Amino acid sequence: MTNPPITLTDNEFALIQKIIFDEAGITLDESKKSMVQNRLFKRMAHYKFTKFNDYIRVVQFNRDERIEMINQLTTNETYFFREMLHFDFLASIASKHRSPEPFSVWSAAASVGAEAYSSAMLLDSILGSNGYQIIGTDINTEVLNKARIGLYPEVWVDKIPPELRSKSCLKGKGTYAHQFLIHPNIIEKVTFKEGNLLKEQQELGKFDIIFLRNVLIYFNDATREIVVRNTIKNLKVGGFLIISLTESIKHLPIEQLTYIENSIYRKETE
Ligand SMILES: C[S@@+](CC[C@H](N)C(=O)[O-])C[C@H]1O[C@@H](n2cnc3c(N)ncnc32)[C@H](O)[C@@H]1O
């Protein structure tokens, strides 16, 4: 006989909504209730709990379990060279870079690293391995571990332009058949760190380009404003903030930014 499914009650869902909003700024609306129930099922099974309330109590008192919950509830879809226009823009800005300082990029919601490694492959071909540096951050510790390894399903390689693919990707064999590994020379150019966009991250330093793509969609407007204000503290004056083509921040009163084109903004003043 199969066990009856464990149902998430409205009260339990409300508690989870609050925890995820407070921790990550993410707004989970009613339509996400069954997704939450399904994704947390693994954690419930881990503890052999039969009521979500028991699990919520653990989350409230245990930071490690809060991190686990965030790992389960964030949406991490990404792919290489997503929104290619932005990589064309990156290439055009990088090829004009004249400063002796390495050209710097922050992938501020990096997921499993496709955005950071796409930037690295491109910048390596334009500036050489000493000419750039890249940091990727995310709140989800599980995706960061995957990003550090740099191993992806073979089908993901299709999005990488062939000339970069041959230099930057290694085809897997044996146990790794149907996967590819980012070349170690590229992997070593990218650092991945845990980082919450709700908090200032001044220790990361200042960047020429910041990617903040496909994450603002999970926030409400008040949180979006906080996140953008925090993020551009790490942008050099004259540097560019790139959000997704499907997102907009034009309605937010952020006076340091000027809209350029294709969801790209320039920072004009500190
Ligand atoms: C859909 S992915 C976007 C990946 C990549 N930027 C792209 O456009 O392909 C969104 C990422 O944002 C991360 N995220 C959500 N809330 C966050 C927060 N408060 N701080 C940092 N990262 C967050 C998620 O863990 C997830 O990996």
The ligand as an SDF file (V2000), in Angstrom:
LIG
                    3D

 27 29  0  0  0  0  0  0  0  0999 V2000
   16.9620   31.5070  -12.7510 C   0  0  0  0  0  0  0  0  0  0  0  0
   18.5270   31.5700  -11.9860 S   0  0  0  0  0  0  0  0  0  0  0  0
   19.3620   32.7420  -13.0260 C   0  0  0  0  0  0  0  0  0  0  0  0
   20.7150   32.2530  -13.4480 C   0  0  0  0  0  0  0  0  0  0  0  0
   21.4610   33.1710  -14.4290 C   0  0  0  0  0  0  0  0  0  0  0  0
   21.6370   34.5090  -13.8860 N   0  0  0  0  0  0  0  0  0  0  0  0
   20.7630   33.2320  -15.7620 C   0  0  0  0  0  0  0  0  0  0  0  0
   20.1940   34.2910  -16.1060 O   0  0  0  0  0  0  0  0  0  0  0  0
   20.7540   32.2380  -16.4750 O   0  0  0  0  0  0  0  0  0  0  0  0
   18.1740   32.5340  -10.5200 C   0  0  0  0  0  0  0  0  0  0  0  0
   19.2010   32.3330   -9.4330 C   0  0  0  0  0  0  0  0  0  0  0  0
   19.0090   33.3560   -8.4510 O   0  0  0  0  0  0  0  0  0  0  0  0
   19.3410   32.8090   -7.1820 C   0  0  0  0  0  0  0  0  0  0  0  0
   18.7650   33.6420   -6.0990 N   0  0  0  0  0  0  0  0  0  0  0  0
   17.4760   33.7600   -5.7250 C   0  0  0  0  0  0  0  0  0  0  0  0
   17.3560   34.6100   -4.6930 N   0  0  0  0  0  0  0  0  0  0  0  0
   18.6090   35.0400   -4.3980 C   0  0  0  0  0  0  0  0  0  0  0  0
   19.1370   35.9340   -3.4190 C   0  0  0  0  0  0  0  0  0  0  0  0
   18.3630   36.5550   -2.5350 N   0  0  0  0  0  0  0  0  0  0  0  0
   20.4700   36.1370   -3.4020 N   0  0  0  0  0  0  0  0  0  0  0  0
   21.2850   35.5150   -4.3080 C   0  0  0  0  0  0  0  0  0  0  0  0
   20.8310   34.6580   -5.2590 N   0  0  0  0  0  0  0  0  0  0  0  0
   19.5000   34.4350   -5.3040 C   0  0  0  0  0  0  0  0  0  0  0  0
   18.7670   31.3980   -7.2580 C   0  0  0  0  0  0  0  0  0  0  0  0
   19.3500   30.5320   -6.3130 O   0  0  0  0  0  0  0  0  0  0  0  0
   19.0650   31.0060   -8.7110 C   0  0  0  0  0  0  0  0  0  0  0  0
   20.2490   30.2520   -8.8180 O   0  0  0  0  0  0  0  0  0  0  0  0
  1  2  1  0
  2  3  1  0
  2 10  1  0
  3  4  1  0
  4  5  1  0
  5  6  1  0
  5  7  1  0
  7  8  2  0
  7  9  1  0
 10 11  1  0
 11 12  1  0
 11 26  1  0
 12 13  1  0
 13 14  1  0
 13 24  1  0
 14 15  1  0
 14 23  1  0
 15 16  2  0
 16 17  1  0
 17 18  1  0
 17 23  2  0
 18 19  1  0
 18 20  2  0
 20 21  1  0
 21 22  2  0
 22 23  1  0
 24 25  1  0
 24 26  1  0
 26 27  1  0
M  CHG  2   2   1   9  -1
M  END
$$$$
